[in-house]
């Protein structure tokens, strides 16, 4: 059994300082996918911020709740993306779980503003149960069990055995007939997990953009709507360029199901906006995922 670092080994006495300093450095973008993903993420977050900033003077608990949850999710997504680029997949997934919960609440407040009033009442055990993630999904008409949410729990938020492969692996030497269990500290850059964590972060960013747009749609200027639409179009081009190869080479059946789930949620966020629904078809995201 041994422990290895993602970069050059350092003296043990300086290990913690070295790892903390590494988190503060710009990530090493090892391929075009990582560079393109960063551009898409930045454009998406910019548009979400512009939309909620334009509605900062709105009234009502649902308005406040949506802006606060969207702002929190911006921070969560930015941190998750940075961690993904640094190779800290488990930590990124833990933050993405929180984003999923926030996005469901934004959708709930849009459909039933009275839920926002109840959310703001107090923090009693009854209300915590009422707003438990599975219960919120049920009131949205979604399955109580969400496989993507469970994936983020098992690979990030909770110390379950299923998440072991993110920071450990078995090194086999066929010639010597030996096996060595390796533990990785300081992030890792195994391509399958790097692609997956980036893609999940980007998808949840798109869903948040659509939900904020849907919630404030009647009050958003044509200029901001046009910029948001251009961001979605750029994301479609990114997916068309990278997703087919990734789906073929690295994604398990579970991963492909997660992608389809996120595409379905994006389509649902477009509900009631026919022009946007046409743009989703134009982007060809669902066709790309099915291929």
Buried (B, 14 or more C-beta within 10 A) or exposed (E): EEEBBBEEEBEEEEBEEBBEEBBEEEBEEEEEBBEBBBEBBBBBBBBBBBBBEBBEEBEEBBBBBBBBBBBEBBEBBBBBBBBBBBBBBBBBBBBBBBBBBBBBBBBBBBEBBEBBBEBEEEEEEEBEEBBEBEEBBEBBEBEEEBEBBBBBBBBBBEEEEEBEBBBBBEEEEEEEEEEEEEEBEBBBBBEBBBBBBBBBBBBBBBBBBBBBBBBBBEEBEEEBBEBBBEBBEBBBEBBBEBBEEBBEEBBEEEBEBBBEBBBEBBBBBBEEBEEBEEBBEEBBBBEBBEE
